[in-house]
Amino acid sequence: VKLREWFRPLAPSMLEENGREVFGVEHHDPFMITVIEVAEEWKEKIPAVVHVDGTARPQMVSRDVNPRYWNLINEFKKLTGIPMLLNT
C-alpha cells in the first residue's frame, strides 16, 4: 500500500446516499478533493480513513454515475454494515 504520512490516511470510496449517516451532513464529492468531519459514532468504525483531526477525504460514489463500483461497495455494505471501501 502507498507509503503515506502517519497523519494522512487513505481515503474511502463510499456510497453517496450514506454521506449524511457517516458525516452528519450531505456531501457530494466524486473526486476526493475535499475533507469533511466524520460523525463521532463512525470514527471508531472506520479508523483507517479518519485523519488525526477527525476528518476524511471521501470519494462519493453515485449509483447513476458509476453503477459497477457502487454495486461492489454495496455488496461490501451488505456483508459488513460499512458503506465504503478503502481507496488507495
Steps between C-alpha positions, in 0.01 A plus 500: 500500500610858447744639750314791652579731786362373832256792516357451148320167469352357185163618376169316486291440191147493630137487403381854444167438670674411829678835524257653749528194727882498502561877500182646647447716189450446129827478310537453125864488388586231245869599482641481857605866497319620811513394862205472733455425869409138573204450736622398846322162495680406176856592595566171681331297224723635221833602661712428191340794315468754783765772517648608834265800499191277465441563131502278192551566130227283345420412143122499486388232254170556322295205383404693185854607408697187592260206544765224497709657776185595692386134486836378630489739795136414565582127515772575755245704698260202500774280650645747752261790555777736382397695185854558376822344379855617551616690192876498446 
